[in-house]
Amino acid sequence: MADREDEETVAAAEEHGAGAGEEEDTGAQIAPIVRLEEVAVKTGEENEEVLLDMKARLYRYDQVWKERGTGVIKILKDKETNKTRVLMRQNKTLKICANHYLVPGMTLQEHAGSDKTWVWHAMDYSDGEVKKELLCVRFGSVENAQRFKDIYVERTEEQGEKKATEEESKEESKVAETLEKLSVKDLSSDPVKPAANDDEKEKPAVDDVKADGKKE
């Protein structure tokens, strides 16, 4: 008998608790105290065309080869200046581990005979200051490594042609400027004398009149 009363008491308490819970749930939405607005994050790549974008592992030489990180390596071309750079960020942290321009004269070499790995010298700016670095990149496949090489070589050669054209244009401008200065100098050193009019041509010289001794 006591057990039955206890069960009824527990059941009644549970029903009361459920009812109270339903009454407390008003369905109201609580707005956050502080509203955070979306902020556009600029990476510095907004005005660049992506020529290459693939996963790789990067190393730098400092007495021994040291890993700089695994991530995505890119070759980017500026849409306005046409300059090309290599940029690589580490996975997860997105820390920059390679950041340098491709300039004429830069070359790639295989590392230890591997056709998936390339080594090159660069004036790198990934640490916030320009430093001459010996870098090494390793790709997951021969195809990716070859693709990197093709674009790398193409862009360095194009930069070399552009530089040669600019130097040739500057040289032509200097020659034209020199010729222009010489022309102006020649004209100023040999001024043109005004032509004599008819009266001056017919007027006899004073010495000729004195020699005749006659005056009309």
N, CA, C and O of each residue as an XYZ file, in Angstrom:
864
protein
N       0.817     -1.201      0.000
C       0.000      0.000      0.000
C       0.857      1.260      0.000
O       0.596      2.210     -0.738
N       1.878      1.246      0.840
C       2.801      2.391      0.914
C       3.540      2.569     -0.396
O       3.768      3.690     -0.848
N       3.915      1.438     -1.008
C       4.633      1.518     -2.286
C       3.769      2.167     -3.351
O       4.258      2.949     -4.166
N       2.482      1.841     -3.346
C       1.577      2.413     -4.345
C       1.432      3.913     -4.147
O       1.393      4.668     -5.119
N       1.353      4.349     -2.903
C       1.242      5.781     -2.625
C       2.507      6.521     -3.064
O       2.439      7.629     -3.595
N       3.672      5.883     -2.832
C       4.940      6.505     -3.250
C       4.992      6.672     -4.763
O       5.439      7.702     -5.267
N       4.530      5.645     -5.488
C       4.540      5.713     -6.946
C       3.634      6.834     -7.442
O       3.989      7.561     -8.369
N       2.442      6.974     -6.809
C       1.529      8.033     -7.209
C       2.127      9.404     -6.926
O       1.949     10.341     -7.704
N       2.840      9.517     -5.800
C       3.477     10.802     -5.452
C       4.554     11.178     -6.465
O       4.638     12.328     -6.897
N       5.376     10.195     -6.841
C       6.448     10.434     -7.825
C       5.868     10.822     -9.168
O       6.361     11.738     -9.826
N       4.803     10.114     -9.581
C       4.173     10.407    -10.868
C       3.605     11.815    -10.875
O       3.733     12.544    -11.858
N       2.970     12.193     -9.755
C       2.395     13.540     -9.670
C       3.481     14.604     -9.729
O       3.310     15.651    -10.354
N       4.603     14.320     -9.070
C       5.714     15.284     -9.079
C       6.288     15.444    -10.484
O       6.620     16.552    -10.903
N       6.402     14.336    -11.206
C       6.931     14.393    -12.571
C       6.009     15.188    -13.480
O       6.464     15.992    -14.294
N       4.673     14.950    -13.331
C       3.719     15.699    -14.141
C       3.795     17.186    -13.840
O       3.731     18.017    -14.746
N       3.932     17.522    -12.547
C       4.031     18.927    -12.154
C       5.299     19.571    -12.728
O       5.285     20.711    -13.193
N       6.405     18.795    -12.678
C       7.666     19.322    -13.216
C       7.594     19.529    -14.710
O       8.099     20.528    -15.222
N       6.969     18.592    -15.423
C       6.838     18.725    -16.868
C       5.989     19.928    -17.212
O       6.294     20.681    -18.137
N       4.893     20.103    -16.439
C       4.021     21.247    -16.692
C       4.726     22.560    -16.437
O       4.557     23.520    -17.189
N       5.509     22.604    -15.388
C       6.244     23.829    -15.068
C       7.255     24.155    -16.150
O       7.460     25.315    -16.506
N       7.896     23.083    -16.678
C       8.880     23.294    -17.737
C       8.241     23.854    -18.982
O       8.807     24.721    -19.647
N       7.035     23.348    -19.304
C       6.350     23.838    -20.482
C       5.944     25.297    -20.309
O       5.986     26.076    -21.261
N       5.551     25.661    -19.096
C       5.154     27.041    -18.854
C       6.345     27.991    -18.959
O       6.185     29.121    -19.419
N       7.552     27.551    -18.538
C       8.738     28.411    -18.568
C       9.251     28.624    -19.986
O       9.848     29.665    -20.262
N       9.042     27.688    -20.881
C       9.524     27.806    -22.256
C       8.589     28.716    -23.036
O       7.577     28.261    -23.569
N       8.924     30.007    -23.104
C       8.072     30.993    -23.784
C       8.364     31.087    -25.272
O       7.585     31.671    -26.026
N       9.490     30.509    -25.699
C       9.849     30.593    -27.116
C      10.477     31.911    -27.508
O      10.684     32.160    -28.696
N      10.788     32.761    -26.550
C      11.392     34.063    -26.849
C      12.844     33.880    -27.284
O      13.556     33.029    -26.751
N      13.283     34.690    -28.261
C      14.666     34.647    -28.743
C      15.480     35.735    -28.056
O      15.093     36.903    -28.020
N      16.603     35.322    -27.521
C      17.469     36.259    -26.795
C      18.517     36.809    -27.757
O      19.308     36.053    -28.319
N      18.520     38.106    -27.941
C      19.477     38.743    -28.845
C      20.825     38.888    -28.155
O      20.873     39.120    -26.947
N      21.935     38.754    -28.906
C      23.262     38.920    -28.299
C      23.476     40.350    -27.821
O      22.948     41.295    -28.406
N      24.241     40.497    -26.767
C      24.494     41.823    -26.205
C      25.328     42.670    -27.164
O      25.066     43.861    -27.335
N      26.349     42.045    -27.799
C      27.231     42.757    -28.716
C      27.084     42.162    -30.109
O      27.156     40.946    -30.282
N      26.881     43.012    -31.088
C      26.784     42.550    -32.467
C      28.128     42.729    -33.165
O      28.701     43.818    -33.170
N      28.609     41.661    -33.743
C      29.887     41.701    -34.452
C      29.622     41.806    -35.947
O      28.960     40.949    -36.533
N      30.142     42.856    -36.553
C      29.957     43.053    -37.985
C      31.049     42.330    -38.763
O      32.174     42.169    -38.289
N      30.694     41.904    -39.956
C      31.662     41.222    -40.808
C      32.707     42.218    -41.295
O      32.382     43.322    -41.732
N      33.958     41.807    -41.211
C      35.066     42.652    -41.642
C      35.766     41.979    -42.812
O      36.160     40.816    -42.728
N      35.916     42.719    -43.902
C      36.584     42.167    -45.083
C      38.077     42.033    -44.810
O      38.734     43.001    -44.426
N      38.603     40.846    -45.007
C      40.022     40.578    -44.772
C      40.761     40.608    -46.105
O      40.425     39.865    -47.027
N      41.764     41.469    -46.198
C      42.548     41.573    -47.423
C      43.837     40.768    -47.281
O      44.526     40.851    -46.265
N      44.147     39.999    -48.300
C      45.344     39.158    -48.285
C      46.489     39.750    -49.099
O      47.617     39.260    -49.040
N      46.195     40.813    -49.867
C      47.208     41.368    -50.753
C      47.236     40.696    -52.108
O      48.050     41.044    -52.963
N      46.347     39.728    -52.309
C      46.305     38.989    -53.573
C      45.120     39.406    -54.437
O      44.882     38.815    -55.490
N      44.375     40.421    -53.998
C      43.140     40.796    -54.692
C      43.389     41.273    -56.117
O      42.547     41.064    -56.991
N      44.529     41.910    -56.368
C      44.806     42.477    -57.688
C      45.779     41.611    -58.486
O      46.473     42.099    -59.379
N      45.821     40.319    -58.153
C      46.761     39.414    -58.816
C      46.028     38.243    -59.471
O      45.010     37.760    -58.975
N      46.580     37.808    -60.592
C      46.040     36.650    -61.303
C      46.785     35.395    -60.846
O      48.015     35.380    -60.802
N      46.042     34.352    -60.510
C      46.648     33.104    -60.042
C      47.052     32.258    -61.248
O      46.198     31.767    -61.986
N      48.358     32.091    -61.440
C      48.864     31.270    -62.537
C      49.067     29.825    -62.110
O      49.000     28.911    -62.932
N      49.317     29.621    -60.816
C      49.544     28.275    -60.295
C      49.110     28.225    -58.840
O      49.323     29.174    -58.086
N      48.496     27.102    -58.449
C      47.982     26.951    -57.085
C      47.947     25.458    -56.772
O      47.052     24.750    -57.234
N      48.921     24.969    -55.982
C      48.966     23.535    -55.680
C      49.690     23.267    -54.361
O      50.461     24.095    -53.876
N      49.427     22.107    -53.801
C      50.018     21.731    -52.520
C      51.488     21.349    -52.698
O      51.882     20.777    -53.714
N      52.285     21.684    -51.679
C      53.714     21.368    -51.730
C      54.303     21.461    -50.328
O      53.646     21.905    -49.386
N      55.553     21.035    -50.215
C      56.304     21.145    -48.962
C      57.557     21.972    -49.245
O      58.274     21.715    -50.212
N      57.814     22.967    -48.393
C      58.911     23.900    -48.638
C      60.012     23.749    -47.597
O      59.749     23.499    -46.421
N      61.259     23.907    -48.059
C      62.440     23.866    -47.188
C      63.311     25.078    -47.495
O      63.249     25.642    -48.587
N      64.122     25.469    -46.517
C      65.143     26.495    -46.722
C      66.467     25.986    -46.168
O      66.500     25.221    -45.204
N      67.554     26.421    -46.793
C      68.866     25.919    -46.379
C      69.511     26.878    -45.385
O      69.689     28.062    -45.672
N      69.858     26.350    -44.210
C      70.564     27.093    -43.172
C      71.544     26.123    -42.512
O      71.262     25.552    -41.458
N      72.687     25.951    -43.147
C      73.675     24.934    -42.769
C      73.159     23.530    -43.114
O      73.899     22.695    -43.633
N      71.895     23.292    -42.820
C      71.215     22.046    -43.219
C      69.833     22.438    -43.750
O      69.374     23.562    -43.548
N      69.181     21.495    -44.429
C      67.841     21.765    -44.927
C      66.833     21.732    -43.778
O      66.759     20.758    -43.030
N      66.058     22.816    -43.652
C      65.043     22.905    -42.603
C      63.674     23.118    -43.240
O      63.511     23.929    -44.152
N      62.699     22.374    -42.738
C      61.355     22.489    -43.296
C      60.708     23.806    -42.874
O      60.743     24.184    -41.703
N      60.119     24.494    -43.844
C      59.418     25.748    -43.559
C      57.918     25.533    -43.425
O      57.213     26.356    -42.842
N      57.444     24.431    -43.962
C      56.021     24.158    -43.812
C      55.419     23.473    -45.015
O      56.004     23.438    -46.098
N      54.235     22.929    -44.801
C      53.447     22.310    -45.861
C      52.219     23.169    -46.096
O      51.551     23.582    -45.148
N      51.924     23.435    -47.351
C      50.781     24.288    -47.655
C      50.558     24.402    -49.142
O      50.880     23.492    -49.906
N      49.998     25.536    -49.550
C      49.691     25.794    -50.961
C      50.676     26.825    -51.495
O      50.803     27.918    -50.944
N      51.370     26.470    -52.566
C      52.299     27.396    -53.204
C      51.620     27.982    -54.435
O      50.968     27.273    -55.202
N      51.786     29.295    -54.608
C      51.141     29.985    -55.728
C      52.163     30.780    -56.528
O      53.173     31.242    -55.997
N      51.879     30.927    -57.816
C      52.596     31.879    -58.659
C      51.561     32.906    -59.096
O      50.586     32.571    -59.768
N      51.782     34.169    -58.707
C      50.799     35.231    -58.916
C      51.362     36.318    -59.824
O      52.533     36.681    -59.718
N      50.518     36.834    -60.718
C      50.928     37.919    -61.618
C      50.077     39.152    -61.351
O      48.848     39.089    -61.375
N      50.744     40.274    -61.097
C      50.037     41.526    -60.853
C      49.348     41.991    -62.143
O      49.968     42.033    -63.205
N      48.067     42.336    -62.037
C      47.291     42.699    -63.223
C      47.688     44.057    -63.788
O      47.420     44.333    -64.958
N      48.317     44.906    -62.989
C      48.694     46.239    -63.451
C      50.159     46.304    -63.874
O      50.471     46.756    -64.976
N      51.051     45.856    -63.003
C      52.485     45.963    -63.283
C      53.040     44.770    -64.043
O      54.142     44.844    -64.586
N      52.291     43.664    -64.090
C      52.723     42.436    -64.761
C      53.864     41.733    -64.026
O      54.434     40.772    -64.543
N      54.202     42.208    -62.819
C      55.237     41.535    -62.033
C      54.704     40.202    -61.504
O      53.508     40.056    -61.249
N      55.609     39.235    -61.344
C      55.208     37.897    -60.906
C      55.947     37.536    -59.625
O      57.132     37.835    -59.477
N      55.245     36.896    -58.706
C      55.879     36.483    -57.455
C      55.442     35.073    -57.068
O      54.418     34.566    -57.526
N      56.258     34.455    -56.205
C      55.949     33.150    -55.618
C      55.485     33.395    -54.191
O      56.159     34.081    -53.423
N      54.341     32.837    -53.840
C      53.782     33.009    -52.498
C      53.343     31.652    -51.963
O      52.669     30.890    -52.656
N      53.734     31.353    -50.713
C      53.307     30.097    -50.090
C      52.943     30.355    -48.637
O      53.651     31.058    -47.916
N      51.817     29.767    -48.221
C      51.356     29.869    -46.837
C      51.264     28.479    -46.217
O      50.937     27.505    -46.895
N      51.554     28.403    -44.925
C      51.439     27.136    -44.208
C      49.969     26.775    -44.001
O      49.114     27.650    -43.865
N      49.696     25.488    -43.980
C      48.348     25.023    -43.670
C      47.967     25.432    -42.247
O      48.831     25.592    -41.386
N      46.684     25.598    -42.014
C      46.095     25.918    -40.704
C      46.461     27.321    -40.240
O      45.577     28.163    -40.084
N      47.755     27.595    -40.015
C      48.153     28.911    -39.499
C      48.133     29.985    -40.583
O      47.998     31.170    -40.279
N      48.266     29.575    -41.847
C      48.321     30.487    -42.993
C      49.515     31.437    -42.930
O      49.526     32.470    -43.600
N      50.507     31.094    -42.135
C      51.721     31.911    -42.053
C      52.480     31.844    -43.375
O      52.614     30.775    -43.971
N      52.974     32.998    -43.828
C      53.718     33.050    -45.087
C      55.102     32.437    -44.891
O      55.840     32.823    -43.985
N      55.442     31.483    -45.744
C      56.764     30.856    -45.647
C      57.606     31.090    -46.898
O      58.781     30.727    -46.926
N      57.023     31.689    -47.929
C      57.778     32.087    -49.123
C      57.057     33.255    -49.770
O      55.837     33.233    -49.937
N      57.831     34.287    -50.136
C      57.233     35.472    -50.752
C      58.333     36.251    -51.465
O      59.071     37.008    -50.836
N      58.440     36.066    -52.759
C      59.495     36.753    -53.513
C      59.093     36.897    -54.975
O      58.261     36.144    -55.482
N      59.702     37.886    -55.651
C      59.438     38.118    -57.068
C      60.278     37.176    -57.927
O      61.345     36.715    -57.521
N      59.765     36.906    -59.126
C      60.538     36.191    -60.133
C      61.197     37.240    -61.019
O      60.513     38.076    -61.611
N      62.519     37.198    -61.111
C      63.267     38.189    -61.880
C      64.163     37.479    -62.884
O      64.445     36.290    -62.728
N      64.616     38.195    -63.916
C      65.482     37.582    -64.925
C      66.734     36.979    -64.303
O      67.325     37.555    -63.390
N      67.128     35.823    -64.803
C      68.333     35.162    -64.317
C      68.082     34.084    -63.284
O      68.983     33.299    -62.991
N      66.879     34.021    -62.720
C      66.567     32.988    -61.730
C      66.357     31.650    -62.442
O      65.684     31.585    -63.470
N      66.938     30.586    -61.887
C      66.851     29.264    -62.500
C      66.478     28.215    -61.460
O      66.670     28.408    -60.260
N      65.938     27.096    -61.952
C      65.589     25.959    -61.104
C      66.574     24.823    -61.327
O      67.068     24.625    -62.437
N      66.856     24.080    -60.263
C      67.710     22.897    -60.350
C      67.061     21.753    -59.591
O      66.398     21.958    -58.574
N      67.262     20.543    -60.101
C      66.760     19.373    -59.385
C      67.574     19.159    -58.116
O      68.765     19.469    -58.067
N      66.923     18.631    -57.101
C      67.611     18.359    -55.842
C      67.835     16.864    -55.696
O      66.884     16.083    -55.663
N      69.091     16.474    -55.608
C      69.466     15.067    -55.418
C      68.859     14.165    -56.493
O      68.522     13.011    -56.232
N      68.726     14.706    -57.702
C      68.224     13.898    -58.806
C      66.746     13.603    -58.772
O      66.269     12.783    -59.557
N      66.001     14.247    -57.886
C      64.562     13.996    -57.782
C      63.806     14.848    -58.794
O      64.051     16.049    -58.903
N      62.886     14.230    -59.534
C      62.098     14.969    -60.517
C      60.823     15.554    -59.913
O      59.965     16.064    -60.633
N      60.706     15.475    -58.588
C      59.576     16.091    -57.890
C      60.012     17.299    -57.068
O      59.191     17.940    -56.412
N      61.301     17.606    -57.106
C      61.861     18.631    -56.218
C      62.656     19.655    -57.014
O      63.381     19.301    -57.944
N      62.518     20.935    -56.643
C      63.265     22.008    -57.288
C      63.947     22.880    -56.235
O      63.428     23.089    -55.139
N      65.125     23.379    -56.604
C      65.914     24.249    -55.723
C      66.215     25.541    -56.478
O      66.502     25.506    -57.674
N      66.151     26.684    -55.787
C      66.471     27.960    -56.423
C      66.848     28.999    -55.367
O      66.495     28.879    -54.194
N      67.575     30.024    -55.820
C      67.943     31.166    -54.969
C      66.921     32.278    -55.171
O      66.408     32.465    -56.274
N      66.627     33.016    -54.099
C      65.663     34.111    -54.194
C      65.909     35.129    -53.093
O      66.416     34.803    -52.019
N      65.536     36.378    -53.386
C      65.534     37.429    -52.370
C      64.144     37.399    -51.733
O      63.204     38.020    -52.231
N      64.034     36.669    -50.627
C      62.731     36.370    -50.034
C      62.351     37.393    -48.966
O      63.206     37.943    -48.271
N      61.032     37.633    -48.856
C      60.527     38.638    -47.919
C      59.519     38.041    -46.938
O      58.741     38.781    -46.336
N      59.519     36.741    -46.768
C      58.502     36.097    -45.935
C      58.652     36.419    -44.450
O      57.671     36.338    -43.710
N      59.847     36.779    -43.997
C      60.077     37.081    -42.579
C      59.996     38.568    -42.269
O      60.353     38.994    -41.170
N      59.527     39.365    -43.234
C      59.386     40.794    -42.996
C      60.580     41.621    -43.415
O      60.532     42.849    -43.339
N      61.645     40.986    -43.854
C      62.813     41.686    -44.373
C      63.393     40.876    -45.529
O      63.292     39.650    -45.559
N      63.998     41.580    -46.474
C      64.533     40.908    -47.657
C      65.813     40.170    -47.296
O      66.759     40.761    -46.775
N      65.832     38.864    -47.579
C      67.006     38.041    -47.307
C      67.242     37.098    -48.480
O      66.299     36.589    -49.085
N      68.500     36.877    -48.789
C      68.836     35.913    -49.834
C      68.698     34.508    -49.263
O      69.363     34.154    -48.289
N      67.832     33.714    -49.874
C      67.535     32.375    -49.375
C      67.769     31.338    -50.468
O      67.636     31.616    -51.660
N      68.121     30.135    -50.023
C      68.169     28.975    -50.904
C      66.970     28.118    -50.527
O      66.925     27.536    -49.444
N      65.997     28.048    -51.432
C      64.738     27.365    -51.152
C      64.634     26.062    -51.930
O      65.255     25.888    -52.979
N      63.838     25.160    -51.390
C      63.607     23.859    -52.023
C      62.130     23.508    -51.853
O      61.595     23.579    -50.747
N      61.477     23.133    -52.943
C      60.067     22.770    -52.879
C      59.894     21.350    -53.406
O      60.515     20.959    -54.394
N      59.045     20.591    -52.733
C      58.784     19.204    -53.121
C      57.289     19.028    -53.370
O      56.458     19.390    -52.536
N      56.964     18.463    -54.536
C      55.573     18.239    -54.918
C      55.211     16.769    -54.783
O      56.078     15.905    -54.656
N      53.916     16.509    -54.814
C      53.443     15.142    -54.644
C      53.538     14.302    -55.893
O      53.445     13.076    -55.824
N      53.725     14.949    -57.053
C      53.802     14.198    -58.307
C      54.751     14.881    -59.274
O      55.056     16.066    -59.138
N      55.212     14.117    -60.248
C      56.106     14.661    -61.274
C      55.369     15.702    -62.112
O      55.947     16.715    -62.506
N      54.094     15.447    -62.379
C      53.293     16.370    -63.192
C      53.200     17.751    -62.536
O      53.346     18.770    -63.211
N      52.962     17.783    -61.236
C      52.876     19.065    -60.528
C      54.214     19.789    -60.536
O      54.270     21.005    -60.715
N      55.287     19.038    -60.343
C      56.624     19.636    -60.349
C      56.938     20.233    -61.721
O      57.509     21.320    -61.810
N      56.569     19.527    -62.780
C      56.824     20.011    -64.133
C      55.977     21.241    -64.443
O      56.433     22.168    -65.111
N      54.758     21.239    -63.957
C      53.878     22.390    -64.158
C      54.457     23.630    -63.486
O      54.430     24.718    -64.060
N      54.976     23.471    -62.281
C      55.610     24.577    -61.561
C      56.800     25.105    -62.357
O      56.974     26.316    -62.499
N      57.611     24.195    -62.871
C      58.799     24.600    -63.631
C      58.410     25.365    -64.892
O      59.010     26.394    -65.202
N      57.416     24.873    -65.618
C      57.014     25.513    -66.873
C      56.602     26.965    -66.648
O      57.032     27.858    -67.378
N      55.775     27.197    -65.645
C      55.305     28.561    -65.381
C      56.437     29.422    -64.827
O      56.557     30.595    -65.180
N      57.256     28.848    -63.970
C      58.404     29.555    -63.386
C      59.330     30.061    -64.497
O      59.694     31.237    -64.522
N      59.705     29.169    -65.408
C      60.621     29.526    -66.500
C      59.967     30.535    -67.443
O      60.601     31.501    -67.867
N      58.710     30.306    -67.761
C      57.989     31.210    -68.669
C      57.951     32.633    -68.133
O      58.178     33.587    -68.878
N      57.667     32.778    -66.848
C      57.552     34.110    -66.269
C      58.902     34.801    -66.106
O      58.999     36.011    -66.313
N      59.945     34.056    -65.738
C      61.272     34.677    -65.609
C      61.785     35.138    -66.970
O      62.399     36.200    -67.077
N      61.535     34.345    -68.010
C      61.970     34.734    -69.351
C      61.203     35.959    -69.833
O      61.781     36.852    -70.454
N      59.911     36.004    -69.550
C      59.110     37.159    -69.962
C      59.556     38.420    -69.235
O      59.582     39.502    -69.821
N      59.908     38.283    -67.956
C      60.414     39.433    -67.211
C      61.732     39.913    -67.797
O      61.999     41.115    -67.831
N      62.569     38.966    -68.267
C      63.835     39.329    -68.891
C      63.624     40.084    -70.191
O      64.312     41.069    -70.458
N      62.665     39.624    -71.009
C      62.360     40.301    -72.265
C      61.810     41.700    -72.007
O      62.137     42.647    -72.721
N      60.980     41.819    -70.991
C      60.412     43.118    -70.650
C      61.503     44.088    -70.215
O      61.494     45.258    -70.599
N      62.438     43.597    -69.416
C      63.533     44.446    -68.943
C      64.404     44.890    -70.108
O      64.818     46.048    -70.175
N      64.686     43.955    -71.038
C      65.509     44.294    -72.200
C      64.814     45.346    -73.061
O      65.460     46.265    -73.564
N      63.503     45.210    -73.230
C      62.741     46.180    -74.015
C      62.763     47.553    -73.356
O      62.912     48.568    -74.037
N      62.617     47.588    -72.037
C      62.638     48.858    -71.311
C      64.005     49.523    -71.421
O      64.095     50.737    -71.604
N      65.076     48.726    -71.310
C      66.424     49.286    -71.417
C      66.679     49.807    -72.827
O      67.301     50.855    -73.004
N      66.196     49.069    -73.836
C      66.363     49.507    -75.220
C      65.607     50.806    -75.468
O      66.097     51.699    -76.160
N      64.410     50.903    -74.897
C      63.609     52.115    -75.045
C      64.295     53.306    -74.372
O      64.299     54.412    -74.912
N      64.874     53.075    -73.188
C      65.594     54.142    -72.493
C      66.799     54.599    -73.310
O      67.084     55.794    -73.393
N      67.509     53.637    -73.916
C      68.685     53.966    -74.715
C      68.289     54.784    -75.939
O      68.970     55.745    -76.297
N      67.192     54.403    -76.575
C      66.712     55.147    -77.736
C      66.309     56.568    -77.340
O      66.540     57.515    -78.092
N      65.717     56.710    -76.180
C      65.312     58.032    -75.704
C      66.535     58.908    -75.444
O      66.529     60.100    -75.753
N      67.587     58.308    -74.873
C      68.818     59.058    -74.613
C      69.453     59.528    -75.918
O      69.908     60.668    -76.012
N      69.484     58.648    -76.930
C      70.071     59.004    -78.230
C      69.278     60.135    -78.873
O      69.858     61.087    -79.394
N      67.953     60.029    -78.837
C      67.099     61.062    -79.428
C      67.297     62.398    -78.720
O      67.331     63.449    -79.359
N      67.428     62.348    -77.399
C      67.635     63.575    -76.628
C      68.978     64.207    -76.963
O      69.080     65.430    -77.070
N      70.011     63.380    -77.130
C      71.344     63.888    -77.481
C      71.332     64.546    -78.851
O      71.900     65.624    -79.030
N      70.686     63.900    -79.824
C      70.601     64.459    -81.176
C      69.840     65.779    -81.179
O      70.192     66.707    -81.908
N      68.804     65.856    -80.366
C      68.017     67.081    -80.288
C      68.847     68.224    -79.724
O      68.766     69.352    -80.209
N      69.645     67.935    -78.702
C      70.508     68.967    -78.119
C      71.553     69.440    -79.125
O      71.841     70.634    -79.213
N      72.124     68.493    -79.890
C      73.129     68.856    -80.892
C      72.521     69.734    -81.973
O      73.162     70.683    -82.424
N      71.307     69.440    -82.393
C      70.641     70.223    -83.432
C      70.411     71.653    -82.963
O      70.644     72.594    -83.721
N      69.963     71.829    -81.741
C      69.725     73.160    -81.187
C      71.027     73.933    -81.073
O      71.065     75.134    -81.339
N      72.089     73.251    -80.680
C      73.394     73.897    -80.527
C      73.920     74.369    -81.870
O      74.472     75.467    -81.950
N      73.769     73.580    -82.934
C      74.247     73.950    -84.264
C      73.522     75.184    -84.783
O      74.139     76.053    -85.399
N      72.221     75.265    -84.541
C      71.452     76.410    -85.011
C      71.854     77.685    -84.284
O      71.926     78.750    -84.897
N      72.117     77.590    -82.982
C      72.469     78.773    -82.198
C      73.876     79.258    -82.501
O      74.142     80.448    -82.335
N      74.796     78.398    -82.938
C      76.182     78.786    -83.215
C      76.346     79.374    -84.612
O      77.391     79.959    -84.893
N      75.359     79.244    -85.500
C      75.456     79.770    -86.861
C      74.167     80.517    -87.198
O      73.358     80.036    -87.991
N      73.979     81.686    -86.600
C      72.720     82.408    -86.802
C      72.554     82.837    -88.248
O      73.553     83.083    -88.924
N      71.372     82.932    -88.729
C      71.081     83.335    -90.106
C      71.041     84.859    -90.177
O      70.320     85.499    -89.412
N      71.829     85.449    -91.108
C      71.869     86.899    -91.259
C      70.689     87.358    -92.105
O      70.344     86.707    -93.091
N      70.067     88.474    -91.730
C      68.932     88.971    -92.521
C      69.381     89.429    -93.900
O      70.470     89.985    -94.038
N      68.571     89.207    -94.913
C      68.914     89.587    -96.289
C      68.807     91.100    -96.458
O      67.920     91.734    -95.886
N      69.714     91.672    -97.245
C      69.711     93.120    -97.475
C      68.587     93.488    -98.424
O      68.270     92.727    -99.338
N      67.959     94.688    -98.209
C      66.887     95.126    -99.103
C      67.464     95.791   -100.333
O      68.681     95.944   -100.436
N      66.623     96.188   -101.261
C      67.086     96.746   -102.544
C      67.800     98.074   -102.373
O      68.775     98.332   -103.079
N      67.336     98.954   -101.433
C      67.977    100.262   -101.228
C      69.407    100.107   -100.771
O      70.301    100.827   -101.216
N      69.614     99.145    -99.864
C      70.961     98.933    -99.349
C      71.868     98.384   -100.433
O      73.069     98.656   -100.441
N      71.293     97.602   -101.359
C      72.112     97.042   -102.442
C      72.575     98.138   -103.405
O      73.707     98.078   -103.884
N      71.712     99.170   -103.714
C      72.040    100.213   -104.683
C      72.878    101.337   -104.085
O      73.526    102.071   -104.831
N      72.887    101.496   -102.750
C      73.617    102.586   -102.099
C      75.111    102.349   -102.227
O      75.595    101.297   -101.811
N      75.871    103.307   -102.798
C      77.315    103.115   -102.958
C      78.045    103.210   -101.638
O      77.568    103.835   -100.691
N      79.158    102.612   -101.587
C      79.951    102.648   -100.372
C      80.538    104.020   -100.179
O      80.810    104.717   -101.156
N      80.743    104.431    -98.928
C      81.301    105.743    -98.612
C      82.695    105.868    -99.182
O      83.057    106.933    -99.683
N      83.481    104.822    -99.123
C      84.852    104.861    -99.631
C      84.867    105.110   -101.125
O      85.770    105.781   -101.625
N      83.885    104.585   -101.855
C      83.842    104.781   -103.303
C      83.565    106.232   -103.647
O      84.133    106.742   -104.613
N      82.705    106.926   -102.887
C      82.378    108.331   -103.135
C      83.590    109.203   -102.891
O      83.869    110.107   -103.679
N      84.318    108.948   -101.812
C      85.511    109.729   -101.502
C      86.576    109.533   -102.556
O      87.318    110.465   -102.864
N      86.663    108.374   -103.099
C      87.697    108.095   -104.097
C      87.437    108.870   -105.372
O      88.397    109.278   -106.028
N      86.199    109.094   -105.757
C      85.893    109.829   -106.984
C      86.105    111.325   -106.802
O      86.420    112.028   -107.763
N      85.937    111.817   -105.586
C      86.128    113.235   -105.305
C      85.019    114.101   -105.816
O      85.117    115.326   -105.738
N      83.950    113.509   -106.345
C      82.829    114.257   -106.874
C      81.592    113.951   -106.078
O      81.398    112.850   -105.565
N      80.756    114.976   -105.993
C      79.522    114.792   -105.255
C      78.397    115.448   -106.025
O      78.446    116.657   -106.248
N      77.444    114.747   -106.417
C      76.340    115.290   -107.188
C      75.277    115.864   -106.278
O      74.262    116.370   -106.757
